[in-house]
Amino acid sequence: MGTILVTGSNGQLGNEIRVLSASYPQHRYFFTDIDELDICNGKAVDEFVSKNNFTHIINCAAYTAVDKAEQEQQKALELNASAVGFLCHAAKANNIFLVEVSTDYVFDGKKTSPYTEVDVVGPVSAYGITKFKGEEVILEYGLPSLIIRTSWLYSSFGNNFVKTILRLAKEKPELRIIADQYGTPTYARDLAKAILDIISSNSLPDHPEIYHFSNAGDTTWYGFAKAITELSGIKIPVHPIETKDYPTAATRPQYSIFSKDKIIRDFNLQIPDWKDSLKKCLAILNKEA
């Protein structure tokens, strides 16, 4: 049995862990967000952690506004790197296993074959840089931990691409979506399940280890948008465009497909196809609509 602190629990991943926690009753859970615990306050983190006998911390808190981060680099750095340092300090002092969620944005996207955990990073946005700095902090501390990089995260909770497409499909006569960026949509519930399965597996490393996790298969943002509209029964023209036709403040990786071989091998995970998971999420959203 573990006692698990989940930070950033009001976000997509934190909420999905909350939903699934009932299926892992061997653990006790403390779900916190900024109102209960400001992880950018090192003193508050030390005090909160030292009095609660945690065995694991799952850090779901992050600054994820990719374009805004270009103007708010300091803010992004505080949450994506400095706060990770405070969690590492408390985890090391109290013998706690840390799970940090990172991103495909640590890569420059110039590869044409799936990224593995040993590929050289090269973030091309402020968001990617700050998330990589968070990874570096964990590696420097050297504590027992997992860094799990994921990509294109969506959920029935929070703001994400799936919800944006469903909203735009009601507001606009047609959609124009980028078709030359390649990656894999990841249902946050599948990532939450993978993290809880791993924590419950009793085969955690005694040092920092990096893993990649996304759903199986790959697509483009255009392919993702087409799947969302078609599976939802929405009849709207969806047109492919190029990245240059839709300028953004932050540069996105052109290619960020992951190899999941390592996480499948080490933890015997079954990873669903992205379209199957999308159907499950859409079923929840349609029920709520």
ABEGO torsion letter per residue (X at the ends): XBBBBBBGAABAAAAAAAAAAAABAABBBBBBBAAABBAABAAAAAAAAAAAGBABBBBABBBABAAAAAABAAAAAAAAAAAAAAAAAAAAAAGBBBBBBBBAAABAGABABBBBAABBBBBABAAAAAAAAAAAAAAAAGBBBBBBBBBGBBBABEBBAAAAAAAAAAABABBBBBAABBBBBBBAAAAAAAAAAAAAAGABBABBBBBBBBBBEBBBAAAAAAAAAAAAGBBBBBBBBBAAABBBABBBBABABBBAAAAAAAAGBBBBBAAAAAAAAAAAAAAAX
